[in-house]
């Protein structure tokens, strides 16, 4: 479970989480379109993730996260959201640029830094309005 996954593999896990929209599974074609990669690339990645016990996928079938895959995907998503919120809400970066940058940054930020950044964002965004004009 402590295995370091490549940025690409993390993107695949996160895409499953985001694409399923309350459903249990997603199609390979959905992932291909969302990640802007060819379907054989998705299938190859899913084979690796399946071998690691992170997804369940049978040829021509839908893709599901395993409990371990779910945990990793949710962690990736939390890192992404903390970074995106920091960039958009605190640094006032354009939302499209922030989303793209957050995706790149989420793969390299340490858990310690990510946790501190998330806490910082929450403190800054949740302070009373009258304190903002200090």
BELZI-V987748 format. One record per residue. N is the residue number from 1. RES is the residue in three letters. BURIAL is + if it has 9 or more other ideal C-beta (glycine too) atoms within 8 Angstrom, else -. Layout:
BEGIN
n:N res:RES burial:BURIAL
n:N res:RES burial:BURIAL
END
This chain:
BEGIN
n:1 res:UNK burial:-
n:2 res:UNK burial:-
n:3 res:UNK burial:-
n:4 res:UNK burial:-
n:5 res:UNK burial:-
n:6 res:UNK burial:-
n:7 res:UNK burial:-
n:8 res:UNK burial:-
n:9 res:UNK burial:+
n:10 res:UNK burial:+
n:11 res:UNK burial:+
n:12 res:UNK burial:+
n:13 res:UNK burial:+
n:14 res:UNK burial:+
n:15 res:UNK burial:+
n:16 res:UNK burial:+
n:17 res:UNK burial:+
n:18 res:UNK burial:+
n:19 res:UNK burial:+
n:20 res:UNK burial:+
n:21 res:UNK burial:-
n:22 res:UNK burial:-
n:23 res:UNK burial:-
n:24 res:UNK burial:-
n:25 res:UNK burial:-
n:26 res:UNK burial:+
n:27 res:UNK burial:-
n:28 res:UNK burial:+
n:29 res:UNK burial:-
n:30 res:UNK burial:+
n:31 res:UNK burial:+
n:32 res:UNK burial:+
n:33 res:UNK burial:-
n:34 res:UNK burial:+
n:35 res:UNK burial:+
n:36 res:UNK burial:-
n:37 res:UNK burial:-
n:38 res:UNK burial:-
n:39 res:UNK burial:-
n:40 res:UNK burial:-
n:41 res:UNK burial:+
n:42 res:UNK burial:+
n:43 res:UNK burial:+
n:44 res:UNK burial:-
n:45 res:UNK burial:+
n:46 res:UNK burial:+
n:47 res:UNK burial:+
n:48 res:UNK burial:+
n:49 res:UNK burial:+
n:50 res:UNK burial:+
n:51 res:UNK burial:-
n:52 res:UNK burial:-
n:53 res:UNK burial:-
n:54 res:UNK burial:+
n:55 res:UNK burial:+
n:56 res:UNK burial:-
n:57 res:UNK burial:+
n:58 res:UNK burial:-
n:59 res:UNK burial:-
n:60 res:UNK burial:-
n:61 res:UNK burial:-
n:62 res:UNK burial:-
n:63 res:UNK burial:+
n:64 res:UNK burial:+
n:65 res:UNK burial:+
n:66 res:UNK burial:+
n:67 res:UNK burial:-
n:68 res:UNK burial:+
n:69 res:UNK burial:+
n:70 res:UNK burial:+
n:71 res:UNK burial:+
n:72 res:UNK burial:+
n:73 res:UNK burial:+
n:74 res:UNK burial:+
n:75 res:UNK burial:-
n:76 res:UNK burial:+
n:77 res:UNK burial:+
n:78 res:UNK burial:+
n:79 res:UNK burial:+
n:80 res:UNK burial:+
n:81 res:UNK burial:+
n:82 res:UNK burial:+
n:83 res:UNK burial:+
n:84 res:UNK burial:+
n:85 res:UNK burial:+
n:86 res:UNK burial:+
n:87 res:UNK burial:+
n:88 res:UNK burial:+
n:89 res:UNK burial:+
n:90 res:UNK burial:+
n:91 res:UNK burial:-
n:92 res:UNK burial:-
n:93 res:UNK burial:+
n:94 res:UNK burial:-
n:95 res:UNK burial:-
n:96 res:UNK burial:-
n:97 res:UNK burial:+
n:98 res:UNK burial:+
n:99 res:UNK burial:+
n:100 res:UNK burial:-
n:101 res:UNK burial:+
n:102 res:UNK burial:+
n:103 res:UNK burial:+
n:104 res:UNK burial:-
n:105 res:UNK burial:+
n:106 res:UNK burial:+
n:107 res:UNK burial:-
n:108 res:UNK burial:-
n:109 res:UNK burial:+
n:110 res:UNK burial:-
n:111 res:UNK burial:-
n:112 res:UNK burial:-
n:113 res:UNK burial:-
n:114 res:UNK burial:+
n:115 res:UNK burial:-
n:116 res:UNK burial:-
n:117 res:UNK burial:+
n:118 res:UNK burial:+
n:119 res:UNK burial:-
n:120 res:UNK burial:+
n:121 res:UNK burial:+
n:122 res:UNK burial:-
n:123 res:UNK burial:-
n:124 res:UNK burial:+
n:125 res:UNK burial:+
n:126 res:UNK burial:-
n:127 res:UNK burial:-
n:128 res:UNK burial:-
n:129 res:UNK burial:-
n:130 res:UNK burial:-
n:131 res:UNK burial:-
n:132 res:UNK burial:-
n:133 res:UNK burial:-
n:134 res:UNK burial:-
END
